[in-house]
Amino acid sequence: MTSVPFDYAWPYPSQRMPVFAANCVATSQPLAAQAGLEMLRIGGNAIDAAVATAMALTVVEPTSNGIGSDAFALVWSGGGLHGLNASGRAPNEFDITAFSGDDTIPRDGWAGVTTPGAVSAWVELITRFGTLPLSRVAEPAIRYAREGFLVSPQTAY
């Protein structure tokens, strides 16, 4: 019988093995992943977990996800695909003529700033597709903000 050599020198910097579990939440910050897993553990669905994870990320890794950001989602529910574009709206007093003659939106100054849409996305997702109340989904993020947490080396850097 010939043995087949197995090379553990993977071409990736991580040597992690697959996770075999009924539920899984993946994110760059373990505390945010725990927030999502907490929602699944108490009977929430994938939307509850995703929103809890996003909320927690705004606290524990604000450089990657912020309350002042935009959000986009594709959700399969009820036998159909639903899309959400919460990329923010222009302010009420915005005047489109401010850009007349321009090829692009200005990169500097307030002229190209929109109203953040992340929070409205979280509310919409929980209202339409979640199974837990928004107040419960927000609890891990609120807990991290109130009680503090250890800042990961990458975020500290």
Legacy VTK file of the C-alpha trace (Angstrom):
# vtk DataFile Version 3.0
C-alpha trace
ASCII
DATASET POLYDATA
POINTS 157 float
0.000 0.000 0.000
1.382 3.395 -0.972
0.879 6.289 1.390
-0.120 9.673 0.008
1.931 12.524 1.450
-0.128 15.276 3.068
1.431 18.731 3.123
0.397 20.958 6.029
2.210 23.958 4.541
-0.861 25.731 3.211
-0.314 28.756 0.980
-2.391 30.949 3.343
-1.136 32.818 6.423
-3.793 31.161 8.585
-3.571 27.526 9.618
-7.203 27.363 10.781
-9.226 24.233 10.281
-12.871 24.188 9.174
-15.503 24.651 11.845
-18.121 21.922 11.984
-21.140 23.421 13.717
-24.857 23.876 13.291
-24.485 27.669 13.424
-21.571 29.834 12.454
-20.834 33.569 12.483
-17.743 34.838 10.699
-16.196 38.227 11.269
-12.787 39.762 11.849
-13.496 40.405 15.537
-14.298 37.525 17.927
-16.482 39.644 20.227
-18.683 40.637 17.293
-18.937 36.990 16.253
-19.995 36.157 19.800
-22.760 38.770 19.566
-24.153 37.048 16.493
-23.824 33.592 18.045
-25.658 34.854 21.125
-28.638 35.753 18.944
-28.651 32.298 17.369
-28.309 30.650 20.793
-31.429 32.401 22.129
-33.505 31.441 19.086
-32.888 34.327 16.700
-32.381 33.838 12.996
-29.552 34.734 10.618
-30.787 38.323 10.236
-30.818 38.831 14.017
-27.277 37.443 14.134
-26.034 39.585 11.237
-27.441 42.802 12.696
-26.106 42.022 16.192
-22.710 41.345 14.641
-22.743 44.613 12.677
-23.809 46.598 15.740
-21.089 45.014 17.855
-18.478 45.744 15.179
-19.275 49.459 15.409
-18.126 49.298 19.028
-15.292 46.765 19.047
-13.804 47.432 15.600
-15.043 50.858 14.485
-12.363 51.126 11.826
-14.096 48.373 9.851
-17.749 49.159 10.452
-19.289 52.314 11.804
-22.633 53.679 12.863
-22.044 56.443 10.329
-21.619 54.060 7.419
-23.888 52.680 4.733
-25.241 49.163 4.468
-26.355 46.790 1.748
-28.045 43.428 2.150
-29.318 40.540 0.076
-31.790 38.390 1.997
-33.429 35.175 0.880
-36.752 34.950 2.703
-40.212 33.647 1.970
-39.043 31.987 -1.216
-37.704 35.205 -2.713
-34.670 37.415 -2.855
-34.881 40.840 -1.229
-32.346 43.604 -1.734
-31.711 46.531 0.594
-29.753 49.615 -0.387
-29.182 51.773 2.676
-26.427 53.836 1.151
-27.723 57.017 2.662
-29.693 59.855 1.219
-28.740 63.331 0.254
-29.713 65.996 2.797
-33.150 67.633 2.395
-31.654 70.942 1.336
-29.383 69.376 -1.264
-29.383 71.187 -4.598
-28.380 69.052 -7.594
-27.305 72.158 -9.494
-24.313 72.368 -7.138
-22.736 69.671 -9.330
-23.721 71.063 -12.712
-20.757 70.897 -15.034
-18.860 68.481 -12.765
-17.902 64.998 -13.945
-17.643 63.603 -10.412
-18.839 64.296 -6.892
-16.215 66.270 -4.940
-13.967 64.107 -2.737
-13.240 66.919 -0.280
-15.653 68.997 1.765
-19.304 68.441 2.657
-20.747 68.534 -0.858
-20.399 64.775 -1.398
-21.564 63.641 2.042
-24.789 61.669 2.416
-26.837 60.795 5.467
-25.530 57.465 6.841
-27.819 54.517 6.185
-26.505 51.715 8.431
-28.896 52.275 11.317
-31.906 52.474 9.014
-30.751 49.206 7.428
-30.561 47.479 10.807
-34.068 48.654 11.708
-35.476 47.607 8.333
-33.823 44.185 8.415
-35.016 43.404 11.942
-38.525 44.728 11.246
-38.975 42.762 8.005
-36.954 39.621 8.567
-35.824 39.351 12.193
-37.417 37.299 14.942
-36.068 39.204 17.943
-36.771 42.795 18.991
-34.152 45.361 17.971
-33.548 46.197 21.640
-32.494 42.578 22.291
-30.331 42.411 19.172
-28.509 45.579 20.313
-27.717 44.249 23.801
-24.236 42.832 23.077
-23.069 46.076 21.438
-24.497 48.107 24.318
-22.816 45.780 26.812
-19.417 46.137 25.098
-19.805 49.916 25.020
-20.833 50.188 28.676
-18.575 47.581 30.248
-15.574 47.889 27.951
-13.588 45.199 26.177
-10.009 44.339 25.338
-8.962 46.049 22.123
-7.514 43.604 19.641
-3.924 44.225 18.475
-5.001 44.859 14.868
-7.540 47.506 15.900
-5.083 49.106 18.319
-2.497 49.304 15.558
LINES 1 158
157 0 1 2 3 4 5 6 7 8 9 10 11 12 13 14 15 16 17 18 19 20 21 22 23 24 25 26 27 28 29 30 31 32 33 34 35 36 37 38 39 40 41 42 43 44 45 46 47 48 49 50 51 52 53 54 55 56 57 58 59 60 61 62 63 64 65 66 67 68 69 70 71 72 73 74 75 76 77 78 79 80 81 82 83 84 85 86 87 88 89 90 91 92 93 94 95 96 97 98 99 100 101 102 103 104 105 106 107 108 109 110 111 112 113 114 115 116 117 118 119 120 121 122 123 124 125 126 127 128 129 130 131 132 133 134 135 136 137 138 139 140 141 142 143 144 145 146 147 148 149 150 151 152 153 154 155 156
